């Protein structure tokens, strides 16, 4: 698709693709100014040019200042859905983006969300700017949900909470804080991790490196590698941890392993940095899914936690989340919060109100809160059922004796199948199953009816494609 | 417990503009007046949600087929198309030739930030010229985006009007290709806009120096009451076939402040370039917040696509603009009646939500202390925060501040 769009001018630009983009552009404008007499530009600065016998010169006078810009590749995750939409085969299956689907493979708006929105409209609430840090009621509710309302960090007011644009936006604010206040500090991210993590740290100009996580041999956690790499990192590094339902693998440490992770983090004075995108969505229980965060905060450590309500409240497009910074004192929390605000203001001034009000209304009303918990259990339950059926289908269809039980051990929306890139391509090209190239499938996009078809595709790709 | 890793993080001061409301909220005085943030207030001093916005929201909530799936990185497609048409005109050749890429962003601020980041990565001239003075957040947005910020003369305190000669000189001596920030209408904080003739001269200068215009359009329709009139300067530039960036906000003109709805448009020479530019904008957005919020954009699209709702909107918009213009006249008359020394005609000459009173920070501090008037220390007042009932109190405060012995 990109090549079809290349014009003559940009074909010339890509020939010198080794130069940084802005150097390319400088080259282009130089062509224009060297080959033209300045009189041409003075006479007619923005009109069409006379023909000078060379096409490139004609293009150059009227050339865009952005001529040297190349077509960016599509986002590897979000681009999957785009490719899926373009596929006309009726057997197609979208296991790309992590968005929950019903058993009928339809998007799902939680009933409790609809109730909250109706309430908000009935009340006739206004649309004034939120404070830079977001809706106070939301910030209070989200921190209490995460840590537990009786948690000392909450009681002692040691948590700086700022509403952010879902998980991404909250991670980005934290990254900006790290860049400004911990210059030279590194963030360690798991190998593999959500594809956008590295982009966030790159754009925020924060160095990152990887710690071992996924072990392809066991399709499980490379725990020793993880501990060794965290230990080897420079003291005071930020360790990015998935609170639950690791994305993309679905492999979480056990509680005992979390204790050991906490040990090595404390030993090296590292700072835990949690990405919590699935609280309640992984196991069905809000408290169980927050256990890792609470375990580390109970050790007295200062830590960062980015939260998202995209999946657990189905509020994907409303962009609602928060960044929480647990500090050793209320004074530090106040100061940190003020600096987070200073980073948010030049990014978007203040965050969007709609999603925040939905969350605050639901969490703040006992009846709605209970309804939410029930719907969340239902969503998590459906995914567990689908895991079971997929495992059963794979075990039945795969005569090689391969152990597919990792599918049952993994948790959350995603499963790391262990398929390679070429095998994943086969899934798409031959079977019209859309997934990310790292072998990740979203079980939220699967239903019981399609498990056998998917099992056939996986067995074929695993055994017949190298 | 070990010392905090954040021990070196100092407390940041409150944002100067938003901090005004923070201070106002703390004040227990019954006569306090908030003329800080530019948010519209009714004659009763209340925030306003446009009735056409409520209608749109109701229809969205009633629509059982609506879902909350992630928008594309560039936002709601229909919103983007309608926004471009709103500012550029429905029959704009640049749109018809597919030379405009429009991406939904987080109101004006988000559009400026994404545009700035894009320029810092892909444009060869990394300096942006901003008017002096300008909205307090502009320099921070562009600096964090990676551009270096310089200013050009704009406001003339002697005339409380435009320093047109200074503007032409400063833009004239800018390096070729530099980016120039232009307030599309209702300059914030001064309310001083160039005339149509002055805009034409600015345009010619900018094009001849190959400067790159970056419009900030936060008040289309809100300034004069007419959407088309307020879009004139932008359309003049686009009509000459040249390129520009354009940040649009629906915070004021649709009263959607907290929903954070806006759009960044980049008008390019060719549709091919526009396509490539769009793809690169996505790389800026994805690591910042992945994709934009759906609610506000859906409200805007619902209104803009429906002829009746669109007309209702223009009527409500004009009513807001008219009320502000009326406040200007009332304040001017009140100062005249008090015989307040000085020429206050700038109050009725300036346009939009704000008036640059010309009061200095000492006088402002006095007005806050003695009269509980909350405004930014640069002397800017939001006319939208005034009502017929409160004009006398403000006039008294200004009079006292100006006549008191220093």
Boltz contact constraints between the chains, C-beta under 6 A:
constraints:
  - contact:
      token1: [A, 5]
      token2: [B, 272]
      max_distance: 6.0
  - contact:
      token1: [A, 5]
      token2: [B, 275]
      max_distance: 6.0
  - contact:
      token1: [A, 7]
      token2: [B, 272]
      max_distance: 6.0
  - contact:
      token1: [A, 21]
      token2: [B, 122]
      max_distance: 6.0
  - contact:
      token1: [A, 22]
      token2: [B, 124]
      max_distance: 6.0
  - contact:
      token1: [A, 25]
      token2: [B, 124]
      max_distance: 6.0
  - contact:
      token1: [A, 26]
      token2: [B, 124]
      max_distance: 6.0
  - contact:
      token1: [A, 45]
      token2: [B, 207]
      max_distance: 6.0
  - contact:
      token1: [A, 45]
      token2: [B, 208]
      max_distance: 6.0
  - contact:
      token1: [A, 46]
      token2: [B, 207]
      max_distance: 6.0
  - contact:
      token1: [A, 46]
      token2: [B, 240]
      max_distance: 6.0
  - contact:
      token1: [A, 46]
      token2: [B, 241]
      max_distance: 6.0
  - contact:
      token1: [A, 46]
      token2: [B, 242]
      max_distance: 6.0
  - contact:
      token1: [A, 64]
      token2: [B, 268]
      max_distance: 6.0
  - contact:
      token1: [A, 64]
      token2: [B, 269]
      max_distance: 6.0
  - contact:
      token1: [A, 64]
      token2: [B, 273]
      max_distance: 6.0
  - contact:
      token1: [A, 66]
      token2: [B, 273]
      max_distance: 6.0
  - contact:
      token1: [A, 66]
      token2: [B, 277]
      max_distance: 6.0
  - contact:
      token1: [A, 69]
      token2: [B, 122]
      max_distance: 6.0
  - contact:
      token1: [A, 69]
      token2: [B, 276]
      max_distance: 6.0
  - contact:
      token1: [A, 69]
      token2: [B, 277]
      max_distance: 6.0
  - contact:
      token1: [A, 69]
      token2: [B, 280]
      max_distance: 6.0
  - contact:
      token1: [A, 71]
      token2: [B, 276]
      max_distance: 6.0
  - contact:
      token1: [A, 71]
      token2: [B, 279]
      max_distance: 6.0
  - contact:
      token1: [A, 72]
      token2: [B, 279]
      max_distance: 6.0
  - contact:
      token1: [A, 72]
      token2: [B, 280]
      max_distance: 6.0
  - contact:
      token1: [A, 72]
      token2: [B, 283]
      max_distance: 6.0
  - contact:
      token1: [A, 75]
      token2: [B, 286]
      max_distance: 6.0
  - contact:
      token1: [A, 99]
      token2: [B, 69]
      max_distance: 6.0
  - contact:
      token1: [A, 107]
      token2: [B, 67]
      max_distance: 6.0
  - contact:
      token1: [A, 107]
      token2: [B, 69]
      max_distance: 6.0
  - contact:
      token1: [A, 109]
      token2: [B, 67]
      max_distance: 6.0
  - contact:
      token1: [A, 109]
      token2: [B, 68]
      max_distance: 6.0
  - contact:
      token1: [A, 117]
      token2: [B, 61]
      max_distance: 6.0
  - contact:
      token1: [A, 121]
      token2: [B, 57]
      max_distance: 6.0
  - contact:
      token1: [A, 121]
      token2: [B, 61]
      max_distance: 6.0
  - contact:
      token1: [A, 126]
      token2: [B, 47]
      max_distance: 6.0
  - contact:
      token1: [A, 126]
      token2: [B, 49]
      max_distance: 6.0
  - contact:
      token1: [A, 127]
      token2: [B, 49]
      max_distance: 6.0
  - contact:
      token1: [A, 127]
      token2: [B, 256]
      max_distance: 6.0
  - contact:
      token1: [A, 127]
      token2: [B, 257]
      max_distance: 6.0
  - contact:
      token1: [A, 127]
      token2: [B, 258]
      max_distance: 6.0
  - contact:
      token1: [A, 127]
      token2: [B, 259]
      max_distance: 6.0
  - contact:
      token1: [A, 128]
      token2: [B, 47]
      max_distance: 6.0
  - contact:
      token1: [A, 128]
      token2: [B, 257]
      max_distance: 6.0
  - contact:
      token1: [A, 128]
      token2: [B, 258]
      max_distance: 6.0
  - contact:
      token1: [A, 129]
      token2: [B, 257]
      max_distance: 6.0
  - contact:
      token1: [A, 129]
      token2: [B, 258]
      max_distance: 6.0
  - contact:
      token1: [A, 130]
      token2: [B, 258]
      max_distance: 6.0
  - contact:
      token1: [A, 165]
      token2: [B, 289]
      max_distance: 6.0
  - contact:
      token1: [A, 168]
      token2: [B, 289]
      max_distance: 6.0
  - contact:
      token1: [A, 168]
      token2: [B, 290]
      max_distance: 6.0
  - contact:
      token1: [A, 169]
      token2: [B, 289]
      max_distance: 6.0
  - contact:
      token1: [A, 172]
      token2: [B, 288]
      max_distance: 6.0
  - contact:
      token1: [A, 181]
      token2: [B, 9]
      max_distance: 6.0
  - contact:
      token1: [A, 199]
      token2: [B, 287]
      max_distance: 6.0
  - contact:
      token1: [A, 200]
      token2: [B, 287]
      max_distance: 6.0
  - contact:
      token1: [A, 203]
      token2: [B, 287]
      max_distance: 6.0
  - contact:
      token1: [A, 300]
      token2: [B, 1]
      max_distance: 6.0
  - contact:
      token1: [A, 302]
      token2: [B, 5]
      max_distance: 6.0
  - contact:
      token1: [A, 314]
      token2: [B, 68]
      max_distance: 6.0
  - contact:
      token1: [A, 315]
      token2: [B, 68]
      max_distance: 6.0
  - contact:
      token1: [A, 316]
      token2: [B, 68]
      max_distance: 6.0
  - contact:
      token1: [A, 316]
      token2: [B, 69]
      max_distance: 6.0
  - contact:
      token1: [A, 316]
      token2: [B, 70]
      max_distance: 6.0
  - contact:
      token1: [A, 317]
      token2: [B, 68]
      max_distance: 6.0
  - contact:
      token1: [A, 317]
      token2: [B, 70]
      max_distance: 6.0
  - contact:
      token1: [A, 317]
      token2: [B, 71]
      max_distance: 6.0
  - contact:
      token1: [A, 317]
      token2: [B, 294]
      max_distance: 6.0
  - contact:
      token1: [A, 318]
      token2: [B, 293]
      max_distance: 6.0
  - contact:
      token1: [A, 319]
      token2: [B, 293]
      max_distance: 6.0
  - contact:
      token1: [A, 327]
      token2: [B, 4]
      max_distance: 6.0
  - contact:
      token1: [A, 327]
      token2: [B, 6]
      max_distance: 6.0
  - contact:
      token1: [A, 328]
      token2: [B, 1]
      max_distance: 6.0
  - contact:
      token1: [A, 328]
      token2: [B, 4]
      max_distance: 6.0
  - contact:
      token1: [A, 332]
      token2: [B, 4]
      max_distance: 6.0
  - contact:
      token1: [A, 332]
      token2: [B, 6]
      max_distance: 6.0
  - contact:
      token1: [A, 335]
      token2: [B, 9]
      max_distance: 6.0
  - contact:
      token1: [A, 335]
      token2: [B, 11]
      max_distance: 6.0
  - contact:
      token1: [A, 336]
      token2: [B, 6]
      max_distance: 6.0
  - contact:
      token1: [A, 336]
      token2: [B, 9]
      max_distance: 6.0
  - contact:
      token1: [A, 338]
      token2: [B, 11]
      max_distance: 6.0
  - contact:
      token1: [A, 338]
      token2: [B, 12]
      max_distance: 6.0
  - contact:
      token1: [A, 339]
      token2: [B, 9]
      max_distance: 6.0
  - contact:
      token1: [A, 339]
      token2: [B, 12]
      max_distance: 6.0
  - contact:
      token1: [A, 342]
      token2: [B, 12]
      max_distance: 6.0
  - contact:
      token1: [A, 345]
      token2: [B, 15]
      max_distance: 6.0
  - contact:
      token1: [A, 346]
      token2: [B, 140]
      max_distance: 6.0
  - contact:
      token1: [A, 346]
      token2: [B, 141]
      max_distance: 6.0
  - contact:
      token1: [A, 346]
      token2: [B, 144]
      max_distance: 6.0
  - contact:
      token1: [A, 347]
      token2: [B, 113]
      max_distance: 6.0
  - contact:
      token1: [A, 348]
      token2: [B, 106]
      max_distance: 6.0
  - contact:
      token1: [A, 348]
      token2: [B, 109]
      max_distance: 6.0
  - contact:
      token1: [A, 348]
      token2: [B, 110]
      max_distance: 6.0
  - contact:
      token1: [A, 349]
      token2: [B, 109]
      max_distance: 6.0
  - contact:
      token1: [A, 352]
      token2: [B, 259]
      max_distance: 6.0
  - contact:
      token1: [A, 352]
      token2: [B, 260]
      max_distance: 6.0
  - contact:
      token1: [A, 352]
      token2: [B, 293]
      max_distance: 6.0
  - contact:
      token1: [A, 353]
      token2: [B, 258]
      max_distance: 6.0
  - contact:
      token1: [A, 354]
      token2: [B, 295]
      max_distance: 6.0
